[in-house]
Amino acid sequence: MLSCIMTSSEPLPLRIPAQEKLPKSFRFILATTAAEGFGDALARTLMPLLAVTVLGYGTGFVGVINSIGLGAFLLLGMPIGMLIDRLRDRRRAMGAASLARFLALGGLTVAFFAGWLSGPIVVGVAVVIGLADVVFTTAQGPVIQGLVPGRGLKLAYSQLTIANQSAGTTAAAAGSAMLGLLGLPGLLCLTICSYAGSCLLQRGIPQKLGSVNLGRRERRGLFDGFRTLRQSPAIWSLTISSALINAGVMLGNTVLPVFLLRDLGLAPALFASLGIVSAIGAILGAALAPRLSAKFGIRTLRTAAALLSMPAVAMAIACQQLPGHELIWLAAQSMCWSFLVAIASVAGAEVLPRTIPAETLASVGSAQRTITLGVMPVAALLGGSIAVIAGPVLLLWIWAFLAGCAALPVIRTAEIDAYR
């Protein structure tokens, strides 16, 4: 049971030196994060392309494969976190996750070239990738905490965000070029190489053995993270807002491949190139969010980002009716949406560590991820079903509506203003 819970009206002061230096070995964490982000971005492009262009599936199947990966966060996030807490060397969990994805993509490549590719194989690979993502993400936090001094964590996570977004941008460009030059086989091989590189880079991360002597009370306390979230108005409102945004993200990931590739007849290479524009928007949003948050406040900035995301999505809906080429409006939609989502992701990210004591931060963070990421597979399944029945355009409108609703929890919570 958690007995010392700080409320959002009593934030801990966050005093981090501007020039805090990170250990040299941290560059290996940055490198493996970039490699994983590169591979994940390619896999997110690859799986829908295989499903739609090779196997001929539609929105429903794309929704299934998208939901399988993130469904692991909803169903297994907390158990996997408890298991990793009992490991002395958390690097092994990261390495096992990267190796599992490497082997899964290798098997998918063999099936593609041998003519064995089928829906069940694609689903199986999505399951492995999803489980490995949960393991890697959960294990990475304790590894970083054991390597980086407490005062350097803010700088460390800032650099990780930049590395991940930059990897996504590079992956979008490389994936588009590879599709144009070598097609899907080249994209498959590039994805495999990224996970292999991640496995090799992790060898440079020094070993930091963690404690595994958790008593019964501490093990039970891991499940109290949800209660702690609910007791802090600021954290709870930001969590619900992020969950609504992520639901919209998953609806977009579900409907856009079918809407653009099948209904609008967009070439696969052009579809992949939109990821470049999207990643650039995300980098710009992440870079500007701290300054905008300091100037306008978290509550105002998050509210504005949510409301502006509605017309951003509408550009995709009306791309055929608006003047000019539809690709221009689709690119504008991708950049604006990613820009606003990045702002919402960065603005308020410091509220959780400033409110929750260090000894309970991991369990509360796992509970928060279970909500914010666990909602995504549910949205994908429901969205895919709705699109099958009513068509993709209705799902686009629902996406815009959910994005706007993300402003409601934040605008009603004055406690967030304490974290300006």
N, C-alpha and C positions, 0 to 999 in steps of 0.2 A: 504494500500500500504506500502511495506517495503522501508524505506528511508535510512537506515543505514546498508548496506550490506558490510561486510568485504570480501576482496578477499583472495585467497589462498596464495598470496605472503605476507600477513600480518597476520600470525597466532598469536593468543593470547598465551602468555606463560602459560604453564600448570604446576603450582607449587603445588604439593600435598604432604604433609608430608608422609614419608614412613611408619610411625607408627600411622597414623590417625585411631582413634578408632570409631567404629560404635555404634549406640544406641543398647542397649540390645534387644529392641523390634524388631530390624531388623532381628533377628534370626527367627521370625515368617514369615517374607517375604521369607527368605531363605527356610524355611521348606515348605511353600505352593508352592513355585516355584519348589522345588524338587518333591513334590507330583504331581503337574500338569505335570512336565516333565516326571515323571514315567508313569502317565496315558496316556499322549500323545504318548509316545514310544510304549506302549502296544497297543493302538488303531491303530497306524500305521501298526503294525504287524497283528492285529486282522482283520481289515476290508478286506485286500486282501485275507487273508486265508478263511474267510467266503465266499467271492465272488468266489474264484477259487475252493476250495475243497468241499464246501457244495452246492453252487448253480450252479457250473459248468461254470461260466462266464470266458471270456478270457481277452486279453489285452485291448480291447476297453472299457469294463465295468470298469476294474481297473483304466484306465485313467480317466473315468468319476468321480468315487468316490474320486480319488485323486485331481481332479481339482475343485470339488465342495467346498471342505474345504478352499483352498487358494483363490478361486474365490471371497470369501467374502472380502479379502483384496483389490482386484482390484475394486470391485463395491461399497463396503460399508465402506472402511477404513476411508476416509475423513468424511462422514456423521456421522459415529459412534464417531469419534474423536471430532467433533463439539458438539455432544450430551453429551459426557462425560465431556467436558469443562463446561457444564452448570449444572453439578451435584455438590452439596456441599460436599458430602461424596462419594468419588470414590471407597471406599472399597465395597460399595454395588454393584457396577457394577462387581467387581471381584467375589464377592460371588454369584451373579446371574449367572455369566458365569459358575462357577464350579457346581452350582446346576443344571443348564440346562444340562450339560454333564452327570452328575450323573443320572438324570432322563431319558435321551436319551439312555444311556447304559443299564439302568434297563429295559426299554421297549424292547430293542433289546434282552436282556436275556430272557424275558418272551416269545417273539416271537420264539426264538430258541428252548426253551423247549416245547412250545405248538405246534410246527410244523407250525407256521405261517410265518416263515422267507421267505422273497422274495426280489427281486431286489428293488422295490420301498421302502421297509422298510429300507434296507441298505442305499439307497440314502438319505432318510429322516434323518436318524441318522447322516450321513456325513454332511448334511446341518446344523443341530443343532451344531455339534462339530465345524464346521468351523466358524459359527457366534460367538459362545462362545469364540473361540480362539482370534478373532479380539477384542472382548470386553475386555477380560482379559488382553491381551497384551497392548492395548491402555490405560486402566485404571491403569495398574501397574506402568507405568512411573511417572505420577503425584503423586501416593501414595508414591513411593520411594523418589521423590523430596521433598515432604512435611515432610518426616521423617528423612532423612539423610542430614546433613549439606553439603553445596556445595563442600567443600574440601574433603569430604569423598565419593563422588559419584564414583570416579574411582575405589576405593577399593570395593565399594558396587557392582558395575557391574562386577568386576572381580570375586567376590565370587559367584554372581548369575550365571555366566557362568560355574564355576566349579561345582556348585550344579546341574545345569541343565544337564551337560555332565555326571556327576556321576550318576544322576538319570537314564539317558538313559542307561548307562552301567549296572546298577543294574536291570533295567527293562528287558533288553535283556536276562540277566542270569535267572531272575525269570520267564520270559515268556517262555523261552526254557524249564526250569525245569517243569513248570506248564503244558505245552503242553505234555511233556513226561509222567507226572504222571496222570493228570486228563483230558487232551485234551482241546478242545475249551471251554467247560463249565467252567473249572478252570480259563482259561485266561479271559473269560468274567467277572467272579466274581472278579478277581484280579484288573481288570481295574476299575470296579465300586468302589471298596474299596479305590483306590487311589484318585478318585475325591471326595469321601465322606471325606477322611482325609484332603484334601485341604480346604473344606468348614469349617471343625472344626478348623484347624490351623489359618485361617484368623480371628478368634475371638480374637486372641492375638495381632493383629495389632492395635495400638492406632488410635483413630479417629482424623483426621486432616481435618478440613473443609476448602475447597478452595473457592476462590472468583468466583462469577457467574455474576458479573456486567460487561459484555462485551458490548461495544457500537457497533454501526453499522460499524465503521471503522475497529475495531478489528475483527469482524466477517468476513468482506470481506477479511481481511489480511490472514485468514486461507487458502485461495485458492491460495495465492501467493507463496506457498512453491515450486511448480514446477518451477516457474520463477527464484527463488533464486538458486535452484539446477543448473539450466542451466547457470547462470551467474558466477558460480565458477568452473573453469576448473578442479581443483583437485577433488572436490566433485562429479562433473558430471561424470568424467572418472571412478572413483571408483564405482559410482552407476551403470553405464552401465556394468562394468566388473562384479560386483556382480549379476546383472540381468542375464548375460550370464551363470555364474556359477550356479545360481539357476535354470535356464532352464535345464541345464544338470542334476542337482540333481533330478528334477521332471521327466525327461526322464528315469533316472535310476530307480526311484521309480515305474514308470509305467511298464517298460519292464522286470525288474529283477524278480519279483514274477512269471510271466508267463514263462519266459525263464528258470528259475531254477526249478520251481515246475512242470511245464508241459513238457517242452522240454528236460530237463536234468533228470527229475524224482527225484529231490532232496526231501528228507523227510521234512515235515513241521518243525520238531524240529531242523533239521540241518539248514534249512533256517533261523529260528529265532535265532539260535546260531551265525550266521554271524553278527547279530546286536551287539553282545558282542565285536567282533573283531573291528567292525566299530566304536563303541563308544570309545574303548581304543585308536584307532588312532586319534579320535577327541580330546580326553583329552591331548594326547601327543602334538598334533599340537597346541592346545590352550596354553599349558604351554610353549612351545618353541618359539612361535611367537614373543613375546616382545623382547627376546634376539636377535633373528635372524633379526628382523626389525631394532633394534638399530645398529647391525653390518653391515648389507648390505643395509639398506634403504628400505622404503616401496615399491618404484617402482620396484626395482630389485627383491625383495622377492615375490611380487605379480605376476610379470612376470614369474619368475621361477616356482612358484606353478602352474600357469595355463598351462605352457608348459609341465611340468612333469605329469600333470593329464592325458594327452593323452595316454602315455604308461601305466598308471595305469588302465585306462578303457580297454585298449587293452588286458590286462591279462584276463578279463572276456570273451572277444570275442574269444580268442585263448585257453581257458582253456582245451578244449578237445584235442588240438593238441600239447600242451606243455608237456614235460616229467613230470612224476609223477601223483599223483591223482589230479583230477580236483578240488576237494575241497580245496586243498592247494593253488591253484592259485586264486580261488574265495575268500578265506580268505585274501590273499595278496592284491587282488584288493580292497576289502572292507576297509582294514586298510590304504592302501596308499591313496585311494580316500578321506576318511574321514580326514586323517592327513593333506592333502593338502587343502581341503576345510576349515578346521578349521584355518589353517594359513592365508588363504585369508580373512576369516571372522574377525580375530582379528587384523591383520596388516592393519592399516589405519582406524580402528574404531574410533580413537580419532580425525580424521580430521574434522568431522562434528561439534562436540562441540567446537573445537578450532577456527573454522572459523565463525560460526553463532552466533550472540548475543543471550543471554539467553531468551530475550522476544519473539523471533521468532523461537526458537529451536524446539518447539513441532510441529508447523505446517510444518516446513521443514522436520523434521524427519518423519512425517506422509506421506508426499509426497514421500520421499525416499522409505519408506516401500511399498507404493502403486506400485512403479515401480519394486523394487527388488523382492517382494513377489507376486505382481499381475501378473508377467510374468509366474509364475509357473503353474497356471491352464491352461493358453493358451498352454504352452508347453505340458502339460499332454494330453489335448484334441487332439492337432495335432499329438503328438507322438503315442497315442493310435490308431488314424486313419491310420497313416503310417504303424504301426505294423500289423494292420488287413489286409492291402493291400499287403505289401511287406515282412512281417515277422519281428520277433524281432531282427535279426542280423543287418539289416540295421539301425534300431533305435539305436543299440549300437554304430555303427560307427558315427551316427549323434551326439550322446552324446559326444563321444570323440572329435569330431570336434568343437562343441560349447565350450567345456571346454578349448580347446586351444585358441579359439578366444577371450576368456576373457583377454588374455594378450595384445591384440591390443589397447584398450582404454588407458590402464595404461602406456604402453611403449612409447606412443606418447605424454604424458603429463608431461613436465618437472616441472610444478608447484608442483607436489607431493613431489619433493625432498626437499622442504622447511619444510616438516614435519618429517624429519629424527629423 
